[in-house]
Structure formats: C-alpha cells, structure tokens
C-alpha cells in the first residue's frame, strides 16, 4: 500500500467500520503513550477507556513491537502522526498515518 486511498480501500474490504475505529483509537493511544501522556490525559483527549489504554500499553511493553515499528518509523521520517478524533475522521486519519509510514 502506497497511498492513503490504497490503505482505505484495503481496510474497508478487510474490516468493519467499528474495527477500523478501534484500530485507529489504539494507534492514537500508542502515539500518546510514546509521547509520555498519562492514562488520564489520554482518556480525556480521545475518550477511550482505561482498559483500552492498558491493553495498548501492554503491547508497547510486551507485544510484538508493531506499534513501536510504526512509531519509530514516523520519528525517523520526522512525520508527525495526525491526531485522531474519536468521532469524526478517525478512520481516514488512521489510513493517512499508515500510508505516510509505508
């Protein structure tokens, strides 16, 4: 996948809208945790539960390093990941973030 549109089309076929929203929220949580934000700050900013934040944090600490890979790639490319809105445009910004990092 090389463009935002290609990412959008692929994930649109692969996932439900709810799944895409969940992935986009988790990706934003990972970015905020990597920036040193607290659970409370993250929950207030994007409206996710502490359970979601804990799950992402576990992945960052003990997972397969998927989040770390993309976050480090963004840092190397000096790309600022777009902030995701919990209600509008989250999926579109998720795809944009992924396409920028490929």
Backbone as CSV, one residue per row, in Angstrom:
resi,resn,N_x,N_y,N_z,CA_x,CA_y,CA_z,C_x,C_y,C_z
1,UNK,0.848,-1.170,0.000,0.000,0.000,0.000,0.893,1.233,0.000
2,UNK,0.615,2.105,-0.926,1.476,3.272,-1.068,0.761,4.597,-0.843
3,UNK,-0.533,4.586,-0.888,-1.269,5.837,-0.728,-2.356,5.673,0.324
4,UNK,-2.852,6.801,0.785,-3.965,6.789,1.727,-5.163,6.054,1.126
5,UNK,-5.435,6.298,-0.141,-6.578,5.661,-0.795,-6.423,4.140,-0.841
6,UNK,-5.219,3.651,-1.133,-4.983,2.207,-1.143,-5.200,1.604,0.241
7,UNK,-4.725,2.290,1.270,-4.947,1.827,2.640,-6.432,1.799,2.961
8,UNK,-7.114,2.854,2.593,-8.549,2.936,2.851,-9.292,1.787,2.177
9,UNK,-9.001,1.548,0.917,-9.694,0.502,0.166,-9.424,-0.885,0.742
10,UNK,-8.168,-1.145,1.101,-7.816,-2.440,1.662,-8.535,-2.688,2.987
11,UNK,-8.426,-1.735,3.915,-9.043,-1.923,5.225,-10.564,-1.880,5.149
12,UNK,-11.110,-1.163,4.192,-12.558,-1.131,4.013,-13.080,-2.515,3.627
13,UNK,-12.327,-3.233,2.812,-12.702,-4.594,2.452,-12.471,-5.570,3.602
14,UNK,-11.424,-5.354,4.358,-10.995,-6.294,5.377,-11.773,-6.184,6.690
15,UNK,-12.138,-4.982,7.081,-12.666,-4.741,8.423,-14.027,-4.050,8.406
16,UNK,-14.749,-4.201,9.512,-15.971,-3.412,9.699,-15.570,-2.012,10.125
17,UNK,-16.527,-1.084,10.037,-16.245,0.286,10.460,-15.846,0.325,11.933
18,UNK,-16.516,-0.458,12.774,-16.191,-0.492,14.209,-14.772,-0.990,14.451
19,UNK,-14.345,-1.971,13.678,-12.981,-2.481,13.813,-11.955,-1.424,13.405
20,UNK,-12.252,-0.706,12.355,-11.348,0.357,11.903,-11.261,1.458,12.946
21,UNK,-12.393,1.838,13.510,-12.375,2.855,14.561,-11.568,2.395,15.770
22,UNK,-11.737,1.133,16.152,-10.993,0.603,17.297,-9.488,0.626,17.021
23,UNK,-9.099,0.229,15.813,-7.675,0.261,15.463,-7.132,1.687,15.465
24,UNK,-7.908,2.608,14.934,-7.438,3.990,14.879,-7.282,4.567,16.280
25,UNK,-8.209,4.229,17.174,-8.091,4.701,18.558,-6.866,4.098,19.232
26,UNK,-6.632,2.816,19.022,-5.465,2.175,19.640,-4.159,2.763,19.115
27,UNK,-4.137,3.061,17.842,-2.947,3.667,17.246,-2.681,5.040,17.866
28,UNK,-3.724,5.812,18.072,-3.586,7.123,18.716,-3.137,6.957,20.161
29,UNK,-3.680,5.992,20.869,-3.272,5.734,22.249,-1.776,5.403,22.291
30,UNK,-1.311,4.549,21.395,0.112,4.189,21.347,0.983,5.418,21.125
31,UNK,0.566,6.283,20.234,1.316,7.506,19.958,1.381,8.403,21.193
32,UNK,0.258,8.538,21.866,0.219,9.389,23.061,1.021,8.788,24.209
33,UNK,0.950,7.472,24.390,1.764,6.819,25.417,3.250,7.013,25.119
34,UNK,3.621,6.874,23.861,5.020,7.067,23.465,5.482,8.504,23.717
35,UNK,4.533,9.442,23.672,4.846,10.849,23.954,4.848,11.155,25.446
36,UNK,4.590,10.126,26.281,4.644,10.310,27.726,3.351,10.790,28.371
37,UNK,2.269,10.742,27.641,0.983,11.172,28.207,0.496,10.147,29.226
38,UNK,-0.243,10.624,30.223,-0.785,9.746,31.255,-2.090,9.119,30.782
39,UNK,-2.502,8.059,31.478,-3.766,7.409,31.156,-4.916,8.414,31.216
40,UNK,-4.917,9.254,32.243,-5.993,10.246,32.399,-5.997,11.231,31.239
41,UNK,-4.840,11.727,30.861,-4.756,12.669,29.742,-5.272,12.035,28.454
42,UNK,-4.886,10.788,28.222,-5.306,10.094,27.003,-6.811,9.878,27.005
43,UNK,-7.334,9.407,28.115,-8.770,9.153,28.220,-9.568,10.430,27.985
44,UNK,-9.120,11.525,28.567,-9.816,12.801,28.389,-9.704,13.322,26.962
45,UNK,-8.555,13.110,26.336,-8.342,13.645,24.988,-9.148,12.902,23.930
46,UNK,-9.142,11.568,23.965,-9.799,10.836,22.876,-10.953,9.954,23.335
47,UNK,-11.250,9.967,24.623,-12.444,9.292,25.101,-12.398,7.776,25.099
48,UNK,-11.226,7.205,25.315,-11.130,5.747,25.392,-11.078,5.318,26.851
49,UNK,-11.424,4.070,27.086,-11.439,3.551,28.449,-10.023,3.228,28.927
50,UNK,-9.889,3.124,30.241,-8.591,2.748,30.802,-8.218,1.327,30.379
51,UNK,-9.217,0.486,30.110,-8.964,-0.878,29.639,-8.251,-0.853,28.285
52,UNK,-8.715,0.004,27.383,-8.079,0.133,26.065,-6.654,0.651,26.210
53,UNK,-6.479,1.642,27.045,-5.139,2.220,27.247,-4.202,1.176,27.843
54,UNK,-4.695,0.408,28.806,-3.890,-0.642,29.431,-3.492,-1.693,28.402
55,UNK,-4.435,-2.073,27.560,-4.152,-3.087,26.531,-3.046,-2.613,25.584
56,UNK,-3.148,-1.366,25.135,-2.131,-0.822,24.231,-0.791,-0.707,24.951
57,UNK,-0.821,-0.284,26.196,0.414,-0.156,26.965,1.098,-1.516,27.125
58,UNK,0.308,-2.564,27.361,0.868,-3.917,27.443,1.541,-4.301,26.136
59,UNK,0.904,-3.965,25.028,1.502,-4.264,23.724,2.804,-3.499,23.518
60,UNK,2.839,-2.251,23.953,4.066,-1.463,23.819,5.190,-2.059,24.663
61,UNK,4.852,-2.587,25.824,5.869,-3.126,26.730,6.245,-4.580,26.433
62,UNK,5.254,-5.393,26.056,5.495,-6.828,25.950,5.032,-7.452,24.636
63,UNK,4.575,-6.649,23.717,4.000,-7.174,22.480,5.040,-7.489,21.416
64,UNK,4.553,-7.603,20.197,5.397,-7.978,19.054,6.073,-6.765,18.407
65,UNK,5.975,-5.614,19.021,6.634,-4.371,18.584,6.052,-3.751,17.314
66,UNK,4.819,-4.099,16.977,4.179,-3.485,15.815,3.971,-1.988,15.973
67,UNK,3.459,-1.588,17.136,3.285,-0.154,17.384,4.632,0.549,17.350
68,UNK,5.608,-0.026,18.037,6.937,0.585,18.095,7.533,0.770,16.710
69,UNK,7.349,-0.226,15.858,7.879,-0.152,14.497,7.357,1.091,13.775
70,UNK,6.036,1.271,13.794,5.468,2.419,13.085,5.802,3.737,13.769
71,UNK,5.801,3.758,15.091,6.131,4.997,15.798,7.589,5.397,15.576
72,UNK,8.486,4.413,15.572,9.901,4.709,15.304,10.103,5.166,13.859
73,UNK,9.377,4.538,12.947,9.478,4.933,11.538,9.014,6.383,11.369
74,UNK,7.948,6.731,12.046,7.459,8.113,11.981,8.503,9.078,12.531
75,UNK,9.147,8.670,13.616,10.174,9.518,14.222,11.357,9.697,13.270
76,UNK,11.791,8.598,12.636,12.907,8.672,11.685,12.568,9.559,10.491
77,UNK,11.324,9.436,10.024,10.898,10.248,8.887,10.510,11.658,9.320
78,UNK,10.551,11.861,10.639,10.145,13.148,11.209,8.721,13.496,10.808
79,UNK,7.895,12.462,10.696,6.481,12.653,10.387,5.724,12.806,11.682
80,UNK,4.923,13.805,11.767,4.037,13.960,12.913,2.760,13.219,12.584
81,UNK,2.429,12.229,13.413,1.200,11.491,13.178,0.017,12.406,13.435
82,UNK,-0.956,12.414,12.559,-2.119,13.260,12.783,-2.876,12.825,14.025
83,UNK,-3.455,13.787,14.701,-4.284,13.477,15.850,-5.613,12.923,15.366
84,UNK,-6.059,11.873,16.008,-7.303,11.228,15.602,-8.455,11.732,16.443
85,UNK,-9.552,11.992,15.815,-10.763,12.395,16.509,-11.586,11.156,16.824
86,UNK,-12.115,11.037,18.048,-12.896,9.844,18.367,-14.224,9.784,17.631
87,UNK,-14.689,10.876,17.064,-15.997,10.881,16.434,-15.967,11.121,14.927
88,UNK,-15.056,11.959,14.462,-15.081,12.306,13.040,-13.709,12.124,12.414
89,UNK,-13.685,11.418,11.334,-12.466,11.311,10.558,-11.402,10.393,11.116
90,UNK,-11.698,9.641,12.169,-10.681,8.805,12.790,-10.136,7.780,11.805
91,UNK,-11.021,7.129,11.090,-10.573,6.099,10.156,-9.725,6.708,9.045
92,UNK,-10.151,7.802,8.484,-9.410,8.450,7.396,-8.014,8.857,7.869
93,UNK,-7.915,9.413,9.069,-6.608,9.809,9.586,-5.729,8.602,9.907
94,UNK,-6.357,7.505,10.331,-5.616,6.269,10.558,-4.954,5.814,9.263
95,UNK,-5.718,5.796,8.185,-5.178,5.374,6.901,-4.084,6.326,6.429
96,UNK,-4.272,7.598,6.628,-3.262,8.576,6.243,-1.969,8.308,7.016
97,UNK,-2.094,8.059,8.313,-0.919,7.780,9.134,-0.168,6.561,8.629
98,UNK,-0.902,5.485,8.363,-0.280,4.261,7.871,0.377,4.479,6.513
99,UNK,-0.328,5.150,5.608,0.232,5.343,4.264,1.480,6.217,4.299
100,UNK,1.550,7.171,5.218,2.740,8.010,5.336,3.943,7.226,5.809
101,UNK,3.690,6.140,6.527,4.776,5.404,7.140,5.261,4.215,6.330
102,UNK,4.569,3.862,5.275,4.963,2.700,4.481,6.103,3.030,3.539
